[in-house]
Amino acid sequence: MDAYFEPVIWPEDKFLEEADSYQQCEICTQKSRVIWGEGNPEAPVFVILDNPGAREDKDGNEYVCATRQTLQTALHQATLAADDIYLTYLLKCRPLRRYNKEEVRAFSKPFLIRQIERMQPKFIVCLGDVVTQTMFNDKDACVKKLRGLWHVILGYPCMVSYHPLAVRRRPNLMHQFMEDWNMLAQQL
C-alpha cells in the first residue's frame, strides 16, 4: 500500500425519495440509516460493494473504514481520479443483526438496478462474491473465475474483482486487485 496516499471521505449521495421505500427492508432498524451511495453521482465508474460499513467512530466522528481505505489506495495507484468513481451498495443499510440473506438481497437488487438505469455509468465494477453472484444471477459465480475479463451487466461493460476487505486480509490478492483496476484505468 502507498504510505503517502491519504484516503478521503467521499461525499454521501443525497437521500433520495426512493430510499424511503427501502426502509421497509428487514435490515433497516431505528439505529441504521440508508446509505444510497457516495462519490460523484455523474462518475463513469459505478462500483458496487455488498453493504455499507461503519461510517463514524464511537465518538460520532466520520472516518474512512478499512474497506474504503483499501479501495481508494488501489484507485490512486491505478491513477483513477476520485471524481471518476461512484460507490454504492447492494444492501443500502449496514446490517446490525442477523437477517435472511436471500430475501434481503432479492429485496435490494431492484433498487440497485433502478439506480444503475438512472445513473447510466460507462462501467460497472462488482466487488466480492456476494455482489457478483447477485448481479450475475448465479449463486456459483465467483470472483476468482470471473476477474481479469470484461463482462456485460444490464448492457454495461462490467469487471469483477475481490472485495477490498478480502485484499486487506489477504495481501497476496493485491497484485490481482491492482491488475483489475489497471484494466479499468486503460479503458477510461
Summary of the structure (lengths in Angstrom):
residues: 188
radius of gyration: 15.6
end to end distance: 22.8
largest distance: 43.3
contacts: 556
relative contact order: 0.18
helix: 39%
strand: 16%
